[in-house]
Amino acid sequence: MVKVYSLPDCPWCQKTKAYLKLKGVEFQDINVETDIEGRKELHAIPNVEGVPVVNINGNIIIGFDREKIDEFLKGK
């Protein structure tokens, strides 16, 4: 499962989601501005201070990092 914790007006969040769509990856988009449970999940992840945060089967990527996204998707 792939989750993206994001905010609607975050340009890096938009780039992350666009990249995943380009790769044909289905993901759950969690808007931490309006989704209280999603915000709690995000705050439970250590060392996170902003968005986007991508969770690929428990592998956490902070920020938009194509190399890490590709690496973790290979193991998906």
GIBEL-V477941 format. One record per backbone hydrogen bond with DSSP energy under -1.0 kcal/mol. CO is the residue of the C=O (numbers start at 1). NH is the residue of the N-H. E is the energy in kcal/mol with one decimal. If there is no record, write none. Layout:
co->CO nh->NH e->E
co->CO nh->NH e->E
This chain:
co->1 nh->57 e->-2.6
co->2 nh->28 e->-2.8
co->3 nh->55 e->-2.8
co->4 nh->30 e->-3.3
co->5 nh->53 e->-1.6
co->6 nh->32 e->-2.2
co->7 nh->10 e->-1.5
co->10 nh->14 e->-2.0
co->11 nh->15 e->-2.1
co->12 nh->16 e->-2.2
co->13 nh->17 e->-2.5
co->14 nh->18 e->-2.4
co->15 nh->19 e->-2.3
co->16 nh->20 e->-2.2
co->17 nh->21 e->-2.3
co->18 nh->22 e->-2.5
co->19 nh->23 e->-1.8
co->20 nh->25 e->-2.8
co->21 nh->24 e->-1.4
co->28 nh->4 e->-2.9
co->30 nh->6 e->-2.9
co->30 nh->32 e->-1.0
co->31 nh->34 e->-1.0
co->31 nh->35 e->-2.8
co->35 nh->39 e->-2.3
co->36 nh->40 e->-2.0
co->37 nh->41 e->-2.3
co->38 nh->42 e->-2.5
co->39 nh->43 e->-2.5
co->40 nh->44 e->-1.1
co->42 nh->45 e->-1.5
co->45 nh->48 e->-1.0
co->52 nh->63 e->-3.3
co->53 nh->5 e->-3.1
co->54 nh->61 e->-2.8
co->55 nh->3 e->-2.3
co->56 nh->59 e->-1.9
co->59 nh->56 e->-2.7
co->61 nh->54 e->-2.9
co->65 nh->69 e->-2.5
co->66 nh->70 e->-3.0
co->67 nh->71 e->-2.4
co->68 nh->72 e->-2.8
co->69 nh->73 e->-2.2
co->70 nh->74 e->-1.6
co->73 nh->76 e->-1.0
